[in-house]
């Protein structure tokens, strides 16, 4: 890409990409805003520099024109920013990057706002290996084989004749929408202060939005000038001379360079073996303290005009150790979840050179990561841990424990929650066998509990009565074994809440199997061991109690659900939010059975909204379908055709129908246009295609 590049009218337009929704377009614009904010300090420090951002740029290779979301210079980059990329988006981006990659100059960036696919996770690993091995192709191939990167053969074939060269110029940016907003706010405040930040942010958003129709090029110096004309005062930051810095200061900057989120000062001091005060003084003595944005107790590197090398594996390993210690000390606080992302970033950089530093990482990150609600991040942390534990040269019991917990609480947990139940069972059994082999009773107890829950879910989904009965029987056996093991454990004992949670899960299995008396007995035992609180185990138990009461005492069942919903203000993580969504869902069904249709519809809508915010698409569709039936929105003639489809397809088809009906000019026209079977068959076909495109497979 160059400024002198001329478009050829005769060229055939290639893939165009680009967001198709308002939310996707806002995400693209906001990413451009963030990139502009990061360039501001460079121009403020060196006014002769004038980098630019190109909006909707077109690139030409071999006579073909392709359109991209954004373009940047020095280094030249072509970027796609996708709020929720589907398989077609990512495959198309990779194909275009490969086509233009022959130039050897352009870098290609894919910014991901939501769930990354397993294919992209494998691509991340290939990028890391390519950066590690540089131009040594044989070493690159050897490490790819050694790490057994999934889909590597297919991906390397798609990347052309020199895949490692192209991989070093490909970048995947995992940037959830809320973090993007936080980063924009962070840099806006850093540049324009508390009062000027909103005006600076709005100015950039407006300028970039206006540039889209004209495919305009926006020069940073011009944007700074406009900001000054609007009365927005900007702060400049001096450049940093990395080679001449004292060791502690240099390592501080390099660690901050690797971490995507601000790092607590106390963690940095621990990495360097000093105190916070001494570290601040050293930064001031080196005259580089203004190169670090200090927001309270957290520090972040400001954008620098000087390219920095990566931190060494040894430094990343030290940084990871310090962050994991911080997470352990603040496990149930929001700050621990935020630092989990930094821990994973450092682990990626040292998993090969210092696997021993990563081998027990998941034990620390388990709860904080799950509170974020990002199953992909949980899976990546688990896979990094398992990989490190297996290739630590001095592997011992500690590494085996790290692997076992990552398998059951990470890999199996994530696979179970995305519907890959058989794979989840295999991994859980692997953890169980490893834990038993090393005599780790704690792991065995939790594995029995998790496997019991897994068999119950498999039983719920079974369509064959014999298979269902056998799966539920196996669930009972594992949960009873878990109860026995926890009760005999010196760490837990018979009065521990973990025993109560096992009884709660056992009661759920009995309820699914139709054994209501046994379910009620298990619930009574669970209630005696799980104290009332906002904890996950107690909320799960109250929902189960409500379901058992629905048949004979729906009013009492409603009290159970209302109590759980009342904990919404105390729900600080995604797991509790999911439980509250289930409480809204069950309350909606219970109210519907009581004839309170209007209230039932309201509860189902709340369940939909919560599940949508958690990216639980199947559950969201299930709640939406129940709501649509209560609203009477589904024509009787369509019910039979729709009943054979998954909930997501059913809902998509009905929503399309409602959109068409709303477009008719009158109720009389709607009655004249009562659709027949052929209409619904086509609508369902279109809905299947749309759901297939929008659904992200792992």
FIROZA-56803 format. One line per 4 residues: number of its first residue (from 1); for each residue x, y, z of C-alpha. Coordinates in Angstrom, 3 decimals, decimal comma, padded with zeros to 6 digits. Layout:
REM FIROZA-56803
NUM) X Y Z; ... .
REM end
This chain:
REM FIROZA-56803
1) 000,000 000,000 000,000; 001,457 003,426 -000,903; 000,215 006,964 -001,300; 001,060 006,929 -004,999 .
5) -000,929 003,768 -005,635; -003,460 004,341 -008,420; -006,687 002,404 -008,685; -007,370 000,744 -012,024 .
9) -011,002 000,963 -013,120; -010,618 -002,220 -015,133; -009,633 -004,250 -012,067; -012,080 -006,801 -010,771 .
13) -013,245 -006,078 -007,252; -012,211 -008,720 -004,775; -013,643 -009,564 -001,392; -015,003 -006,474 000,220 .
17) -015,403 -007,455 003,867; -016,703 -004,799 006,225; -019,259 -004,917 009,024; -022,903 -005,551 008,211 .
21) -024,455 -004,165 011,386; -024,514 -000,876 013,249; -022,717 -002,468 016,202; -020,042 -003,860 013,888 .
25) -019,529 -000,482 012,214; -019,229 001,253 015,589; -016,634 -001,320 016,624; -014,616 -000,652 013,450 .
29) -014,776 003,116 014,014; -013,859 002,767 017,686; -010,813 000,684 016,808; -009,726 003,448 014,420 .
33) -010,292 005,941 017,275; -008,008 003,891 019,532; -005,289 003,703 016,880; -005,500 007,466 016,353 .
37) -005,208 008,087 020,102; -002,107 005,893 020,209; -000,527 007,927 017,402; -001,183 011,308 019,028 .
41) 001,797 011,161 021,464; 004,145 010,311 018,583; 003,207 013,460 016,665; 003,020 015,599 019,805 .
45) 006,583 014,522 020,592; 007,924 014,666 017,021; 005,772 017,181 015,087; 007,622 016,466 011,833 .
49) 006,108 012,997 011,795; 002,608 012,822 010,342; 001,251 009,258 010,260; -002,168 008,625 008,799 .
53) -005,170 006,354 009,024; -006,924 005,328 005,829; -010,610 004,474 006,118; -011,985 001,699 003,882 .
57) -008,727 001,587 001,834; -008,388 -000,462 -001,349; -005,277 -002,441 -002,219; -004,259 -003,749 -005,637 .
61) -002,355 -006,954 -006,319; -002,051 -008,494 -009,792; -004,876 -006,343 -011,103; -007,355 -007,323 -008,399 .
65) -008,799 -004,805 -005,962; -009,668 -005,692 -002,380; -011,255 -003,427 000,221; -010,231 -003,375 003,878 .
69) -011,655 -001,712 006,961; -008,592 000,355 007,838; -005,062 001,080 006,696; -002,086 002,412 008,673 .
73) 001,443 003,462 007,767; 004,904 002,848 009,196; 004,586 -000,073 009,320; 002,088 -000,396 006,522 .
77) -000,890 -002,325 007,829; -004,202 -003,440 006,403; -006,682 -004,177 009,159; -010,097 -005,776 009,527 .
81) -012,018 -005,028 012,728; -014,798 -007,551 013,392; -017,025 -007,351 016,439; -018,201 -010,951 016,052 .
85) -016,352 -012,612 013,143; -017,837 -015,704 011,548; -015,953 -018,423 009,754; -016,417 -016,776 006,358 .
89) -014,987 -013,460 007,629; -011,825 -015,025 008,998; -011,265 -017,338 006,031; -011,714 -014,414 003,637 .
93) -009,282 -012,251 005,647; -006,647 -014,993 005,611; -007,109 -015,519 001,871; -006,649 -011,804 001,176 .
97) -003,624 -011,584 003,466; -002,038 -014,503 001,620; -002,758 -012,913 -001,758; -001,174 -009,584 -000,797 .
101) 001,537 -011,204 001,328; 003,852 -011,695 -001,641; 004,849 -008,041 -001,409; 006,789 -008,754 001,781 .
105) 006,017 -005,258 003,124; 002,403 -005,033 004,262; 001,329 -006,325 007,669; -002,158 -007,773 008,124 .
109) -004,201 -007,318 011,277; -007,463 -008,971 012,342; -009,073 -007,358 015,380; -011,538 -009,642 017,175 .
113) -014,261 -008,144 019,325; -015,807 -011,401 020,401; -015,226 -015,137 020,444; -012,247 -016,299 018,415 .
117) -012,551 -019,640 016,623; -010,349 -022,604 017,419; -008,837 -022,150 013,953; -007,716 -018,620 014,904 .
121) -006,299 -019,881 018,190; -004,153 -022,295 016,158; -003,129 -019,429 013,880; -002,030 -017,449 016,984 .
125) 000,224 -020,322 017,968; 001,759 -020,456 014,479; 002,417 -016,692 014,620; 004,148 -017,053 017,981 .
129) 006,359 -019,876 016,691; 007,217 -017,922 013,514; 008,278 -014,903 015,597; 010,347 -017,137 017,857 .
133) 012,222 -018,892 015,026; 012,551 -015,812 012,771; 013,895 -016,916 009,360; 014,843 -020,494 010,297 .
137) 012,235 -022,448 008,309; 013,411 -025,892 009,489; 013,235 -024,832 013,148; 009,784 -023,359 012,532 .
141) 008,489 -026,640 011,075; 010,077 -028,632 013,893; 008,421 -026,540 016,622; 005,036 -026,712 014,868 .
145) 005,299 -030,515 014,900; 006,582 -030,510 018,492; 003,659 -028,447 019,788; 001,147 -030,417 017,672 .
149) -000,714 -027,270 016,663; -004,272 -028,231 015,585; -005,117 -027,596 011,879; -001,484 -026,618 011,223 .
153) -001,176 -028,626 007,992; -004,230 -026,985 006,445; -003,289 -023,496 007,633; 000,306 -023,708 006,370 .
157) -000,907 -024,846 002,961; -003,273 -021,875 002,788; -000,486 -019,438 003,712; 001,444 -020,085 000,513 .
161) 005,008 -021,070 -000,305; 006,674 -019,220 002,604; 004,206 -019,427 005,512; 006,608 -018,419 008,299 .
165) 007,525 -015,176 006,472; 003,850 -014,256 006,131; 003,041 -015,289 009,713; 005,549 -012,763 011,056 .
169) 003,519 -010,070 009,296; 000,135 -011,281 010,558; -001,304 -010,073 013,832; -004,436 -011,190 015,664 .
173) -005,689 -008,684 018,223; -008,084 -010,045 020,853; -009,935 -006,864 021,800; -013,367 -007,388 023,432 .
177) -015,726 -004,448 023,063; -015,624 -003,466 026,756; -011,815 -003,464 026,780; -011,788 -001,366 023,604 .
181) -014,025 001,172 025,369; -011,803 001,111 028,456; -008,680 001,678 026,342; -010,261 004,607 024,474 .
185) -011,247 006,173 027,787; -007,778 005,510 029,236; -005,880 007,169 026,353; -008,423 009,995 026,032 .
189) -007,957 010,898 029,706; -004,190 010,559 029,394; -004,123 012,961 026,434; -006,880 015,436 027,282 .
193) -007,527 015,020 030,997; -010,777 014,142 032,740; -012,758 017,044 031,281; -011,406 016,961 027,731 .
197) -011,550 013,169 027,257; -015,219 012,928 026,120; -014,752 015,788 023,621; -011,600 014,225 022,149 .
201) -013,255 010,832 021,838; -016,379 012,276 020,197; -014,308 014,381 017,799; -012,333 011,390 016,539 .
205) -015,430 009,183 016,248; -017,152 011,890 014,201; -014,170 012,525 011,884; -013,645 008,822 011,174 .
209) -017,374 008,261 010,560; -017,420 011,140 008,067; -014,381 009,678 006,270; -016,017 006,312 005,468 .
213) -018,086 007,271 002,370; -015,107 009,013 000,731; -012,516 006,370 001,728; -010,575 009,326 003,097 .
217) -007,100 009,495 004,561; -006,895 011,137 007,978; -003,543 012,647 008,999; -002,873 012,715 012,732 .
221) -001,356 016,198 012,605; -004,580 017,503 011,058; -006,656 015,834 013,782; -004,461 017,413 016,459 .
225) -004,970 020,804 014,816; -008,750 020,362 014,783; -008,682 019,299 018,434; -006,821 022,515 019,297 .
229) -009,337 024,571 017,348; -012,124 022,924 019,387; -010,430 023,955 022,618; -009,173 020,466 023,551 .
233) -005,808 020,812 025,303; -003,483 017,855 024,660; -000,533 016,593 026,697; 002,706 015,473 025,024 .
237) 005,033 012,748 026,311; 008,801 012,655 025,714; 010,477 009,790 023,915; 012,221 006,982 025,791 .
241) 015,793 005,850 025,135; 015,585 002,104 025,861; 019,255 001,138 025,231; 020,604 003,622 027,771 .
245) 018,182 002,881 030,610; 019,106 001,284 033,955; 018,236 -002,415 034,137; 015,227 -002,093 036,481 .
249) 013,665 000,700 034,437; 014,283 -001,092 031,145; 012,675 -004,291 032,442; 009,694 -002,321 033,758 .
253) 009,074 -000,870 030,302; 009,525 -004,221 028,550; 007,077 -005,971 030,907; 004,519 -003,206 030,367 .
257) 005,026 -003,570 026,623; 003,967 -007,242 026,811; 000,873 -006,701 028,975; -002,366 -005,642 027,244 .
261) -003,853 -004,122 030,417; -002,379 -001,839 033,103; -000,203 -003,633 035,670; -000,304 -002,921 039,435 .
265) 002,827 -001,136 040,612; 003,250 -003,644 043,435; 003,524 -006,450 040,855; 006,204 -004,582 038,904 .
269) 008,157 -003,969 042,109; 007,987 -007,664 042,971; 009,230 -008,664 039,500; 012,257 -006,437 039,957 .
273) 012,883 -007,267 043,610; 012,436 -003,686 044,782; 009,793 -001,504 046,430; 007,151 000,651 044,769 .
277) 008,744 003,834 046,089; 012,214 002,856 044,860; 010,812 001,983 041,452; 009,072 005,350 041,140 .
281) 012,297 007,100 042,124; 014,317 005,142 039,574; 011,847 006,114 036,832; 012,142 009,764 037,807 .
285) 015,945 009,588 037,932; 015,976 008,044 034,462; 013,636 010,871 033,316; 011,184 008,406 031,739 .
289) 008,334 008,401 034,266; 006,126 010,327 031,808; 006,460 007,438 029,343; 004,301 005,418 031,730 .
293) 000,690 006,371 032,340; 000,007 005,944 036,045; -003,684 005,584 036,773; -003,725 005,212 040,535 .
297) -001,847 002,048 041,524; -001,806 000,678 037,951; 000,761 001,477 035,265; 000,624 001,244 031,497 .
301) 003,136 002,114 028,808; 002,082 005,043 026,624; 002,403 004,656 022,834; 006,039 005,264 021,924 .
305) 007,564 006,464 018,633; 010,389 003,999 019,288; 009,800 000,324 018,430; 010,677 -001,885 021,392 .
309) 011,943 -005,436 021,295; 010,001 -008,164 023,090; 010,835 -008,986 026,680; 012,973 -012,091 027,081 .
313) 011,437 -015,416 028,040; 013,209 -015,207 031,393; 011,714 -011,776 032,126; 008,237 -012,910 031,043 .
317) 008,557 -015,938 033,311; 009,421 -013,685 036,273; 006,536 -011,401 035,363; 004,126 -014,325 035,138 .
321) 005,176 -015,619 038,555; 004,560 -012,199 040,142; 001,166 -011,735 038,464; 000,007 -015,219 039,504 .
325) 000,988 -014,440 043,109; -001,046 -011,208 042,866; -004,030 -013,110 041,455; -003,818 -015,665 044,287 .
329) -003,893 -012,835 046,823; -006,941 -011,171 045,174; -008,686 -014,241 043,738; -012,256 -013,081 044,358 .
333) -011,742 -009,465 043,301; -012,295 -007,894 039,883; -008,631 -006,887 039,701; -007,633 -010,572 039,625 .
337) -009,759 -011,177 036,538; -008,154 -008,202 034,780; -004,651 -009,448 035,534; -005,550 -012,888 034,166 .
341) -005,298 -011,434 030,665; -001,804 -010,117 031,403; -000,796 -013,519 032,803; -001,877 -015,281 029,616 .
345) -000,030 -012,727 027,458; 003,196 -013,379 029,384; 002,621 -017,148 029,323; 002,385 -017,124 025,530 .
349) 005,861 -015,582 025,401; 007,579 -017,966 027,817; 005,733 -021,293 027,456; 008,446 -022,682 025,163 .
353) 011,544 -021,255 026,835; 010,355 -021,533 030,466; 007,530 -024,116 030,600; 008,019 -024,589 034,348 .
357) 006,672 -021,041 034,887; 003,418 -021,892 033,092; 002,898 -025,479 034,297; 000,638 -024,541 037,260 .
361) -000,799 -021,316 035,850; -004,373 -022,565 035,555; -004,604 -023,394 039,266; -004,319 -019,647 039,946 .
365) -006,414 -018,432 037,013; -009,317 -020,899 037,278; -011,890 -018,772 039,144; -010,795 -015,304 037,941 .
369) -010,882 -016,387 034,286; -014,322 -017,967 034,521; -015,709 -014,791 036,049; -014,870 -013,010 032,766 .
373) -017,238 -015,275 030,830; -014,784 -015,852 027,965; -014,710 -019,622 027,381; -012,032 -019,269 024,705 .
377) -009,721 -017,575 027,176; -010,351 -020,357 029,712; -009,551 -022,962 027,060; -006,389 -021,156 025,934 .
381) -005,106 -020,846 029,517; -005,805 -024,538 030,106; -004,053 -025,595 026,899; -001,014 -023,442 027,683 .
385) -000,827 -025,017 031,136; -001,192 -028,593 029,882; 001,387 -028,023 027,141; 003,865 -026,526 029,620 .
389) 003,300 -029,221 032,245; 003,962 -031,961 029,702; 007,235 -030,535 028,396; 008,832 -029,249 031,589 .
393) 012,245 -030,989 031,636; 012,123 -031,555 035,404; 008,468 -032,633 035,458; 007,349 -033,771 038,890 .
397) 004,236 -033,971 041,025; 003,593 -030,213 040,965; 003,515 -030,158 037,147; 001,264 -033,236 037,099 .
401) -001,158 -031,469 039,467; -001,140 -028,411 037,220; -001,969 -030,561 034,198; -004,710 -032,511 035,996 .
405) -006,542 -029,399 037,215; -006,229 -027,645 033,840; -007,744 -030,698 032,139; -010,798 -031,020 034,401 .
409) -011,457 -027,392 035,369; -010,301 -025,807 032,108; -010,445 -027,957 028,982; -013,299 -030,235 030,051 .
413) -015,211 -027,316 031,612; -015,056 -025,273 028,406; -015,885 -028,209 026,122; -018,885 -029,098 028,279 .
417) -020,263 -025,574 028,070; -020,042 -025,389 024,290; -021,879 -028,697 023,868; -018,927 -030,984 023,082 .
421) -019,972 -033,413 025,774; -018,178 -036,557 024,601; -014,888 -034,694 024,212; -015,419 -033,162 027,650 .
425) -015,966 -036,643 029,121; -012,762 -038,015 027,564; -010,695 -035,116 028,945; -012,337 -035,425 032,387 .
429) -011,505 -039,138 032,517; -007,919 -038,277 031,547; -007,677 -035,901 034,500; -009,244 -038,484 036,809 .
433) -006,712 -041,134 035,800; -003,770 -038,750 036,185; -004,937 -037,587 039,617; -005,440 -041,154 040,839 .
437) -002,010 -042,167 039,513; -000,277 -039,513 041,649; -002,577 -040,061 044,626; -004,159 -036,605 044,509 .
441) -007,408 -037,217 046,366; -008,650 -033,654 045,953; -008,546 -033,891 042,142; -010,259 -037,291 042,200 .
445) -013,106 -035,925 044,310; -013,693 -032,954 042,000; -013,412 -035,145 038,891; -016,090 -037,506 040,229 .
449) -018,334 -034,508 040,894; -017,755 -032,938 037,453; -018,123 -036,231 035,602; -021,368 -036,873 037,473 .
453) -022,699 -033,511 036,311; -021,520 -034,231 032,769; -023,341 -037,574 032,574; -026,522 -035,870 033,767 .
457) -026,307 -033,307 030,946; -025,688 -036,129 028,456; -028,760 -037,873 029,876; -030,857 -034,726 029,438 .
461) -029,910 -034,595 025,756; -030,360 -038,334 025,079; -033,342 -039,173 022,867; -033,289 -042,916 023,495 .
465) -034,988 -043,966 026,753; -032,544 -046,789 027,493; -029,483 -044,577 026,900; -031,021 -041,812 028,993 .
469) -031,645 -044,166 031,906; -028,098 -045,578 031,772; -026,487 -042,122 031,557; -028,465 -040,871 034,545 .
473) -027,631 -044,029 036,518; -023,930 -043,381 035,805; -024,380 -039,765 036,917; -025,797 -040,917 040,254 .
477) -022,910 -043,370 040,762; -020,240 -040,702 040,182; -021,962 -038,136 042,406; -022,396 -040,637 045,238 .
481) -018,717 -041,510 044,894; -017,856 -037,780 045,046; -019,958 -037,400 048,212; -018,142 -040,310 049,813 .
485) -014,676 -039,010 048,858; -015,321 -035,424 049,984; -016,828 -036,693 053,258; -013,770 -038,868 054,052 .
489) -011,304 -036,152 053,040; -009,278 -034,425 055,775; -009,398 -031,210 053,693; -013,198 -031,183 053,421 .
493) -015,133 -033,597 055,648; -018,839 -034,593 055,810; -020,102 -031,127 056,811; -018,356 -029,201 054,019 .
497) -020,338 -027,197 051,445; -018,687 -029,198 048,635; -020,584 -032,231 049,949; -023,706 -030,088 049,885 .
501) -023,068 -029,102 046,269; -022,704 -032,772 045,337; -026,086 -033,474 046,964; -027,539 -030,551 044,998 .
505) -026,214 -032,013 041,743; -027,510 -035,434 042,773; -030,940 -033,930 043,364; -030,859 -032,424 039,859 .
509) -030,027 -035,836 038,367; -032,908 -037,458 040,257; -035,277 -034,724 039,099; -034,299 -035,289 035,455 .
513) -034,829 -039,032 035,883; -038,281 -038,466 037,407; -037,357 -039,696 040,903; -038,892 -036,750 042,758 .
517) -038,824 -038,300 046,249; -035,089 -039,044 045,967; -034,534 -035,543 044,557; -036,304 -033,954 047,541 .
521) -034,231 -036,022 049,983; -030,993 -034,931 048,266; -032,118 -031,284 048,345; -032,805 -031,470 052,094 .
525) -029,285 -032,798 052,686; -027,818 -030,085 050,447; -029,767 -027,354 052,268; -028,307 -028,451 055,583 .
529) -024,750 -027,975 054,260; -024,974 -024,917 051,964; -025,594 -021,682 053,911; -027,718 -018,877 052,370 .
533) -025,546 -016,426 050,421; -024,935 -015,043 046,940; -022,588 -017,960 046,220; -023,092 -020,012 043,082 .
537) -023,802 -023,274 044,943; -026,593 -021,726 047,023; -028,247 -020,034 044,040; -028,137 -023,283 042,052 .
541) -029,780 -025,074 044,971; -032,585 -022,510 045,259; -033,420 -022,885 041,565; -033,566 -026,666 042,017 .
545) -035,846 -026,234 045,047; -038,088 -024,025 042,928; -038,358 -026,607 040,160; -039,336 -029,284 042,673 .
549) -042,044 -026,993 044,097; -043,549 -025,933 040,757; -045,952 -028,886 040,506; -047,581 -028,656 043,943 .
553) -046,817 -025,130 045,153; -046,007 -022,707 042,295; -046,241 -019,690 044,622; -043,482 -021,139 046,832 .
557) -041,458 -021,901 043,703; -041,788 -018,256 042,681; -040,338 -017,191 046,030; -037,251 -019,317 045,314 .
561) -036,726 -017,714 041,907; -037,322 -014,186 043,215; -034,674 -014,749 045,896; -032,093 -015,756 043,282 .
565) -033,003 -012,844 041,005; -032,685 -010,524 043,996; -028,963 -011,379 044,096; -028,464 -009,739 040,699 .
569) -026,735 -006,757 042,292; -024,246 -009,104 043,954; -023,451 -011,006 040,743; -019,888 -009,963 040,003 .
573) -019,034 -012,645 037,464; -020,476 -014,399 034,439; -021,201 -017,688 036,237; -023,545 -015,988 038,702 .
577) -025,088 -013,935 035,890; -025,842 -017,186 034,042; -027,541 -018,584 037,149; -029,686 -015,445 037,417 .
581) -030,622 -015,852 033,750; -031,799 -019,395 034,547; -033,838 -018,058 037,474; -035,587 -015,575 035,156 .
585) -036,221 -018,396 032,679; -037,670 -020,813 035,247; -039,739 -018,040 036,818; -041,136 -017,181 033,397 .
589) -042,218 -020,783 032,794; -043,692 -021,046 036,288; -045,649 -017,779 035,911; -046,954 -018,965 032,533 .
593) -048,238 -022,167 034,152; -049,952 -019,983 036,767; -051,693 -018,044 033,990; -049,696 -014,841 034,557 .
597) -048,737 -014,488 030,907; -047,698 -010,819 030,867; -045,279 -011,251 033,776; -044,004 -014,511 032,269 .
601) -043,126 -012,742 029,014; -041,214 -010,071 030,940; -039,168 -012,700 032,791; -038,340 -014,587 029,591 .
605) -037,176 -011,357 027,964; -034,842 -010,735 030,908; -033,445 -014,249 030,539; -032,882 -013,599 026,826 .
609) -031,042 -010,350 027,506; -028,752 -011,888 030,114; -027,929 -014,913 027,977; -027,263 -012,675 025,002 .
613) -024,813 -010,592 027,051; -023,052 -013,840 028,007; -022,929 -015,072 024,374; -025,095 -018,080 025,371 .
617) -026,880 -018,214 022,024; -028,610 -021,582 022,448; -030,102 -020,629 025,811; -031,098 -017,208 024,486 .
621) -032,945 -018,847 021,583; -034,643 -021,296 023,956; -036,004 -018,422 026,062; -037,010 -016,441 022,968 .
625) -038,986 -019,389 021,593; -040,926 -019,786 024,839; -041,665 -016,052 024,809; -042,837 -016,062 021,193 .
629) -045,246 -018,907 021,944; -046,682 -017,033 024,939; -047,086 -013,884 022,830; -049,038 -015,841 020,242 .
633) -046,556 -014,729 017,600; -046,304 -018,122 015,893; -048,977 -018,988 013,309; -050,543 -022,362 014,035 .
637) -049,764 -023,577 010,524; -046,053 -023,043 011,094; -045,727 -024,819 014,450; -045,391 -028,318 013,009 .
641) -042,740 -027,256 010,493; -040,811 -025,256 013,066; -040,884 -027,897 015,812; -038,331 -030,049 013,975 .
645) -035,755 -027,231 013,890; -033,230 -026,091 016,542; -034,456 -023,221 018,703; -032,138 -020,699 017,015 .
649) -033,585 -021,509 013,570; -037,155 -021,397 014,878; -036,632 -017,962 016,408; -034,842 -016,606 013,323 .
653) -037,689 -017,779 011,061; -040,394 -016,235 013,267; -038,465 -012,961 013,553; -038,197 -012,807 009,756 .
657) -041,930 -013,445 009,449; -042,719 -010,692 011,951; -040,490 -008,290 010,034; -042,361 -009,002 006,813 .
661) -045,761 -008,663 008,457; -044,744 -005,339 010,024; -043,948 -004,056 006,543; -047,506 -004,591 005,309 .
665) -049,637 -001,470 005,065; -052,619 -002,613 007,116; -054,090 -005,376 009,232; -056,378 -006,209 006,336 .
669) -053,351 -006,704 004,106; -051,805 -008,931 006,762; -054,956 -011,093 006,839; -055,024 -011,333 003,026 .
673) -051,383 -012,409 003,084; -051,766 -015,350 005,514; -048,733 -017,463 004,515; -048,917 -021,094 003,473 .
677) -046,563 -024,050 003,907; -044,296 -023,101 000,969; -043,724 -019,679 002,511; -042,593 -021,220 005,801 .
681) -040,419 -023,847 004,132; -038,488 -021,068 002,366; -038,371 -018,947 005,521; -036,927 -021,871 007,507 .
685) -034,349 -022,529 004,782; -033,234 -018,890 004,900; -033,153 -018,989 008,710; -030,915 -022,086 008,681 .
689) -028,456 -020,306 006,412; -028,462 -017,165 008,523; -027,933 -019,088 011,777; -025,106 -021,081 010,169 .
693) -023,359 -017,852 009,165; -023,876 -016,104 012,507; -023,016 -019,091 014,701; -019,342 -019,346 015,604 .
697) -018,056 -022,908 015,766; -015,077 -023,921 017,826 .
REM end
